[in-house]
């Protein structure tokens, strides 16, 4: 379950009665779109249906039976969310908007590069300032993934930017190979790997280009700076290496 502070109220009025449930805002939107695949019990603040959630008042059981043909909360809660309205306070809206703004900046930073600077990653501060300059407003009620394209359209007149992937070959000395390769391979798609006779490890990974700095920092941290890396310009070469 989530805390009351994290929850928003979904409200449905039907047959002269009111029904309210407390739910995570993102999960509520997914349930409305029939996209929710998680465990309902994990995204609600109470396994209960209320007439007035702020006061803790509950509706009459016969009203539940009339509208939902059941009194079971876990069966009723999704119906209230799907058919009702999601209520959020001004403070909740501001907090949700700030959370979505940070998620949007992180998503763009991890995936975007500057094509005028040899595809160097954009730092988060640059993305944040450019979004502000572009006047982009984050919608707290929409998933971040659905706002990325609109954000990029607004950013392009302000800074040179595009989403890009990079493929990097890395060779780790034998003394670091065991632990380092396990950490490094999580960065993206492992195109191929080879263990060398001397115990060193070679891996070729493809990942969002905006993550390059984090990748090199991780490689250096886990190899004491003794690894070798090389950007693979032509991925067709992977078949012949």
URKA-V890630 format. One record per helix or strand. SS is the DSSP state (a for helix, b for strand). FROM is the first residue (numbers start at 1). TO is the last residue. If there is no record, write none. Layout:
ss=(SS:SS)
from=(FROM:FROM)
to=(TO:TO)
This chain:
ss=(a:b:b:a:a:b:b:b:b:a:a:b:a:b:a:b:a:a:a:b:b:a:b:b:a:b:a)
from=(4:7:17:25:40:44:50:52:57:61:73:85:90:112:115:120:124:144:148:162:165:174:189:201:209:228:235)
to=(6:14:24:32:42:44:50:52:57:68:83:87:111:114:117:121:134:146:156:163:172:187:195:208:223:231:239)
